[in-house]
Amino acid sequence: MKLNPLYLLVLFSNIAFAQLKTENYKIYNTQSKSICSLDEMISSLARADVVFFGEEHNDPTGHQLELDVLQKLYQIHGKKQALSMEMFEKDIQQVMNEYLQNLIREKNFIKEARAWNNYTDYKPMIEFAKEKELAVIAANAPNRYVNLVTRKGLSALNTLNRSAKKWLPPLPIDTATGAYYQNFLETMGGHSVPGMEIYQSQNLWDSGMAYSIKQYLQKNKKARVFHVLGRFHSDEKLGTMAKLLKSNPGLKLSNISSFSDQSFKEPDWSKFSKLGDFVIVTNPELKKTF
């Protein structure tokens, strides 16, 4: 059989690209304490009701892996698989649905969905969901209310009317203490913060995403959810992950923590082992997306 030269070029280009990608990340299974392949990780993740992919927002390898994981979970679960995203706020769900249904143009979607400035990093997942007719959950609490809490504290949410509160998780919102609070302080670069408002807004963020996922699963009993978020919100199975499990103790959850690190060539996995079920370290020498 004579092969088309163009076909061979595409084939070998794809193989080379796949090899290049694997050279830019390493996956560590924290339960088996061993390096694993992407497919080995997927076989474990496929058993979870909700998979959390904790990312660094500007990591190109992490964004490619998010798409890979979504595609592979779709191959297993089909249309039961949903995508959930921190990057979109709950009150634009209708706009999201209209775009997925091909009712509105992309430029209207980007504007009216208040897409992040680095939307191109997430566009491949949205387009894949659109092609395969998968649900996409706009999971985050509206930023205007997060900002309200940052300025005035969680009690300010009680002053909102019923129409506004429909975009929020049930009030009052728990303020997580212990390890999550200590991690937050470290991220803020000190041992204390002036007032609790900033930390309270973090808890609103977590509660909002957890509640959006909970609502979706209540309406879609056999669904699986792949939730993409900044890794602080799910590292050590805290934040959003802990809030979802607290309200739904029967759910099986799994998490990935993905980030670039200067130790990429020879990572000390013991330093990262508490972060998640799987830890992905990516090549820090690659250009960030922003």
Secondary structure as UniProt FT lines:
FT   HELIX           5..22
FT   TURN            23..24
FT   STRAND          25..29
FT   TURN            30..33
FT   STRAND          34..36
FT   HELIX           38..45
FT   TURN            46..47
FT   STRAND          50..55
FT   TURN            57..58
FT   HELIX           60..77
FT   HELIX           78..80
FT   STRAND          81..89
FT   HELIX           90..92
FT   HELIX           93..100
FT   TURN            101..102
FT   HELIX           106..112
FT   TURN            113..114
FT   TURN            117..118
FT   HELIX           119..132
FT   STRAND          136..140
FT   HELIX           143..152
FT   HELIX           154..159
FT   HELIX           162..165
FT   TURN            166..167
FT   HELIX           179..187
FT   TURN            188..189
FT   HELIX           197..219
FT   TURN            221..222
FT   STRAND          224..230
FT   HELIX           231..233
FT   HELIX           235..237
FT   HELIX           240..247
FT   TURN            249..250
FT   STRAND          253..260
FT   TURN            262..265
FT   HELIX           269..272
FT   TURN            273..274
FT   STRAND          278..282
FT   TURN            284..285
//
